[in-house]
């Protein structure tokens, strides 16, 4: 048990600026990822995401090349 505590111990005073910034970045990204998961899997957002469920399989026959917007450098 003591060797496990030694293995997971941290010398906080020996941490450099790079160590602290890396720790802060990891904690912020973890919080953002958890927030994103909560937002996406929230039941109140289900209808918003359900309408995009089959966007890859949708039939785009009704969109012809003449209907799309032409941006700079693109041929019509």
N, CA and C atoms as an extended XYZ file, in Angstrom:
228
Properties=species:S:1:pos:R:3:atomname:S:1:resname:S:1:resid:I:1 pbc="F F F"
N         0.828       -1.200        0.000 N   UNK     1
C         0.000        0.000        0.000 CA  UNK     1
C         0.870        1.260        0.000 C   UNK     1
N         1.944        1.229        0.776 N   UNK     2
C         2.825        2.382        0.859 CA  UNK     2
C         3.524        2.643       -0.475 C   UNK     2
N         3.891        1.592       -1.206 N   UNK     3
C         4.569        1.781       -2.488 CA  UNK     3
C         3.614        2.381       -3.525 C   UNK     3
N         2.334        2.062       -3.416 N   UNK     4
C         1.345        2.649       -4.324 CA  UNK     4
C         1.196        4.140       -4.049 C   UNK     4
N         1.181        4.506       -2.794 N   UNK     5
C         1.079        5.923       -2.416 CA  UNK     5
C         2.324        6.672       -2.890 C   UNK     5
N         3.472        6.040       -2.788 N   UNK     6
C         4.708        6.639       -3.277 CA  UNK     6
C         4.681        6.797       -4.792 C   UNK     6
N         4.139        5.806       -5.479 N   UNK     7
C         4.073        5.824       -6.939 CA  UNK     7
C         3.202        6.972       -7.445 C   UNK     7
N         2.086        7.230       -6.770 N   UNK     8
C         1.155        8.269       -7.212 CA  UNK     8
C         1.390        9.622       -6.550 C   UNK     8
N         2.448        9.762       -5.776 N   UNK     9
C         2.706       11.048       -5.118 CA  UNK     9
C         3.267       12.044       -6.131 C   UNK     9
N         3.048       13.327       -5.871 N   UNK    10
C         3.512       14.389       -6.760 CA  UNK    10
C         4.272       15.426       -5.950 C   UNK    10
N         5.412       15.826       -6.438 N   UNK    11
C         6.172       16.895       -5.817 CA  UNK    11
C         5.737       18.206       -6.464 C   UNK    11
N         4.733       18.852       -5.874 N   UNK    12
C         4.129       20.041       -6.459 CA  UNK    12
C         5.117       21.192       -6.585 C   UNK    12
N         6.070       21.286       -5.660 N   UNK    13
C         7.041       22.378       -5.698 CA  UNK    13
C         8.028       22.222       -6.855 C   UNK    13
N         8.223       21.012       -7.326 N   UNK    14
C         9.193       20.767       -8.396 CA  UNK    14
C         8.594       20.945       -9.785 C   UNK    14
N         7.308       21.222       -9.868 N   UNK    15
C         6.674       21.363      -11.182 CA  UNK    15
C         7.084       22.674      -11.841 C   UNK    15
N         7.405       22.599      -13.139 N   UNK    16
C         7.813       23.776      -13.906 CA  UNK    16
C         6.589       24.452      -14.515 C   UNK    16
N         6.815       25.574      -15.192 N   UNK    17
C         5.710       26.276      -15.867 CA  UNK    17
C         5.087       25.390      -16.945 C   UNK    17
N         5.904       24.626      -17.632 N   UNK    18
C         5.389       23.721      -18.663 CA  UNK    18
C         4.510       22.642      -18.037 C   UNK    18
N         4.903       22.137      -16.869 N   UNK    19
C         4.089       21.133      -16.177 CA  UNK    19
C         2.735       21.712      -15.787 C   UNK    19
N         2.751       22.927      -15.218 N   UNK    20
C         1.507       23.558      -14.786 CA  UNK    20
C         0.594       23.878      -15.971 C   UNK    20
N         1.185       24.408      -17.050 N   UNK    21
C         0.352       24.737      -18.210 CA  UNK    21
C        -0.225       23.466      -18.832 C   UNK    21
N         0.551       22.401      -18.883 N   UNK    22
C         0.026       21.130      -19.398 CA  UNK    22
C        -1.094       20.595      -18.537 C   UNK    22
N        -0.939       20.693      -17.212 N   UNK    23
C        -1.991       20.242      -16.297 CA  UNK    23
C        -3.262       21.056      -16.477 C   UNK    23
N        -3.119       22.376      -16.607 N   UNK    24
C        -4.289       23.244      -16.777 CA  UNK    24
C        -4.978       22.953      -18.105 C   UNK    24
N        -4.213       22.767      -19.169 N   UNK    25
C        -4.790       22.457      -20.481 CA  UNK    25
C        -5.569       21.150      -20.435 C   UNK    25
N        -5.003       20.129      -19.801 N   UNK    26
C        -5.689       18.834      -19.700 CA  UNK    26
C        -6.981       18.968      -18.905 C   UNK    26
N        -6.952       19.721      -17.811 N   UNK    27
C        -8.164       19.888      -16.995 CA  UNK    27
C        -9.241       20.675      -17.747 C   UNK    27
N        -8.836       21.716      -18.476 N   UNK    28
C        -9.809       22.511      -19.243 CA  UNK    28
C       -10.414       21.671      -20.359 C   UNK    28
N        -9.587       20.927      -21.087 N   UNK    29
C       -10.106       20.082      -22.165 CA  UNK    29
C       -11.014       18.977      -21.633 C   UNK    29
N       -10.682       18.430      -20.474 N   UNK    30
C       -11.538       17.416      -19.864 CA  UNK    30
C       -12.891       18.004      -19.490 C   UNK    30
N       -12.889       19.203      -18.918 N   UNK    31
C       -14.151       19.859      -18.558 CA  UNK    31
C       -14.973       20.188      -19.804 C   UNK    31
N       -14.315       20.677      -20.858 N   UNK    32
C       -15.034       20.979      -22.102 CA  UNK    32
C       -15.619       19.717      -22.731 C   UNK    32
N       -14.863       18.635      -22.706 N   UNK    33
C       -15.342       17.379      -23.279 CA  UNK    33
C       -16.532       16.844      -22.480 C   UNK    33
N       -16.460       16.918      -21.157 N   UNK    34
C       -17.580       16.465      -20.323 CA  UNK    34
C       -18.812       17.319      -20.582 C   UNK    34
N       -18.618       18.635      -20.704 N   UNK    35
C       -19.737       19.525      -21.010 CA  UNK    35
C       -20.348       19.226      -22.362 C   UNK    35
N       -19.507       18.923      -23.342 N   UNK    36
C       -20.000       18.582      -24.671 CA  UNK    36
C       -20.816       17.293      -24.648 C   UNK    36
N       -20.319       16.286      -23.934 N   UNK    37
C       -21.072       15.032      -23.814 CA  UNK    37
C       -22.413       15.259      -23.131 C   UNK    37
N       -22.427       16.055      -22.083 N   UNK    38
C       -23.685       16.334      -21.379 CA  UNK    38
C       -24.648       17.063      -22.311 C   UNK    38
N       -24.137       18.031      -23.086 N   UNK    39
C       -25.002       18.791      -23.995 CA  UNK    39
C       -25.552       17.905      -25.107 C   UNK    39
N       -24.692       17.073      -25.705 N   UNK    40
C       -25.120       16.244      -26.833 CA  UNK    40
C       -26.110       15.174      -26.385 C   UNK    40
N       -25.865       14.546      -25.254 N   UNK    41
C       -26.718       13.447      -24.818 CA  UNK    41
C       -27.863       13.890      -23.914 C   UNK    41
N       -28.068       15.181      -23.775 N   UNK    42
C       -29.186       15.690      -22.987 CA  UNK    42
C       -30.500       15.396      -23.718 C   UNK    42
N       -31.501       14.897      -23.004 N   UNK    43
C       -32.775       14.575      -23.661 CA  UNK    43
C       -33.446       15.778      -24.327 C   UNK    43
N       -33.236       16.976      -23.811 N   UNK    44
C       -33.890       18.148      -24.413 CA  UNK    44
C       -33.303       18.504      -25.777 C   UNK    44
N       -32.097       18.035      -26.087 N   UNK    45
C       -31.468       18.300      -27.381 CA  UNK    45
C       -31.665       17.169      -28.375 C   UNK    45
N       -32.399       16.157      -27.992 N   UNK    46
C       -32.552       14.977      -28.849 CA  UNK    46
C       -33.164       15.323      -30.202 C   UNK    46
N       -34.231       16.115      -30.215 N   UNK    47
C       -34.889       16.457      -31.480 CA  UNK    47
C       -33.964       17.233      -32.412 C   UNK    47
N       -33.129       18.096      -31.838 N   UNK    48
C       -32.193       18.870      -32.645 CA  UNK    48
C       -31.220       17.970      -33.399 C   UNK    48
N       -30.744       16.930      -32.729 N   UNK    49
C       -29.763       16.056      -33.347 CA  UNK    49
C       -30.407       14.943      -34.157 C   UNK    49
N       -31.617       14.566      -33.842 N   UNK    50
C       -32.312       13.513      -34.589 CA  UNK    50
C       -32.584       13.940      -36.029 C   UNK    50
N       -32.831       15.215      -36.270 N   UNK    51
C       -33.120       15.655      -37.634 CA  UNK    51
C       -31.888       15.570      -38.530 C   UNK    51
N       -30.705       15.466      -37.962 N   UNK    52
C       -29.468       15.343      -38.743 CA  UNK    52
C       -28.928       13.924      -38.759 C   UNK    52
N       -29.718       12.982      -38.262 N   UNK    53
C       -29.249       11.610      -38.101 CA  UNK    53
C       -28.846       10.968      -39.428 C   UNK    53
N       -29.614       11.161      -40.479 N   UNK    54
C       -29.364       10.494      -41.760 CA  UNK    54
C       -28.890       11.453      -42.839 C   UNK    54
N       -28.160       12.502      -42.457 N   UNK    55
C       -27.768       13.489      -43.460 CA  UNK    55
C       -26.847       12.904      -44.531 C   UNK    55
N       -26.122       11.851      -44.227 N   UNK    56
C       -25.240       11.241      -45.215 CA  UNK    56
C       -26.055       10.469      -46.251 C   UNK    56
N       -27.152        9.879      -45.829 N   UNK    57
C       -27.957        9.041      -46.705 CA  UNK    57
C       -29.075        9.799      -47.423 C   UNK    57
N       -29.202       11.086      -47.187 N   UNK    58
C       -30.272       11.851      -47.824 CA  UNK    58
C       -30.061       11.904      -49.329 C   UNK    58
N       -31.164       11.935      -50.061 N   UNK    59
C       -31.112       12.019      -51.512 CA  UNK    59
C       -30.969       13.487      -51.914 C   UNK    59
N       -29.907       13.794      -52.601 N   UNK    60
C       -29.659       15.176      -53.009 CA  UNK    60
C       -29.911       15.360      -54.504 C   UNK    60
N       -30.816       14.553      -55.072 N   UNK    61
C       -31.130       14.661      -56.494 CA  UNK    61
C       -31.775       16.000      -56.826 C   UNK    61
N       -32.531       16.564      -55.880 N   UNK    62
C       -33.243       17.798      -56.174 CA  UNK    62
C       -32.303       19.006      -56.233 C   UNK    62
N       -31.056       18.841      -55.781 N   UNK    63
C       -30.083       19.921      -55.875 CA  UNK    63
C       -29.278       19.732      -57.151 C   UNK    63
N       -29.441       20.637      -58.064 N   UNK    64
C       -28.675       20.572      -59.309 CA  UNK    64
C       -27.478       21.494      -59.200 C   UNK    64
N       -26.525       21.296      -60.099 N   UNK    65
C       -25.325       22.120      -60.070 CA  UNK    65
C       -25.641       23.599      -60.273 C   UNK    65
N       -26.719       23.917      -60.967 N   UNK    66
C       -27.057       25.312      -61.212 CA  UNK    66
C       -27.638       25.963      -59.965 C   UNK    66
N       -28.105       25.174      -59.006 N   UNK    67
C       -28.718       25.738      -57.806 CA  UNK    67
C       -27.702       26.082      -56.719 C   UNK    67
N       -26.519       25.526      -56.801 N   UNK    68
C       -25.574       25.755      -55.716 CA  UNK    68
C       -24.893       27.108      -55.874 C   UNK    68
N       -24.452       27.626      -54.745 N   UNK    69
C       -23.747       28.903      -54.781 CA  UNK    69
C       -22.329       28.675      -55.298 C   UNK    69
N       -21.878       29.587      -56.100 N   UNK    70
C       -20.533       29.489      -56.639 CA  UNK    70
C       -19.670       30.485      -55.886 C   UNK    70
N       -18.623       29.938      -55.260 N   UNK    71
C       -17.706       30.806      -54.527 CA  UNK    71
C       -16.537       31.178      -55.419 C   UNK    71
N       -15.715       32.051      -54.965 N   UNK    72
C       -14.572       32.541      -55.727 CA  UNK    72
C       -13.672       31.396      -56.159 C   UNK    72
N       -13.398       31.316      -57.436 N   UNK    73
C       -12.488       30.302      -57.948 CA  UNK    73
C       -13.150       28.987      -58.314 C   UNK    73
N       -14.450       28.845      -58.107 N   UNK    74
C       -15.131       27.602      -58.439 CA  UNK    74
C       -15.842       27.733      -59.771 C   UNK    74
N       -15.879       26.641      -60.500 N   UNK    75
C       -16.622       26.624      -61.753 CA  UNK    75
C       -18.060       26.235      -61.457 C   UNK    75
N       -18.967       26.748      -62.259 N   UNK    76
C       -20.379       26.444      -62.067 CA  UNK    76
C       -20.760       25.141      -62.656 C   UNK    76
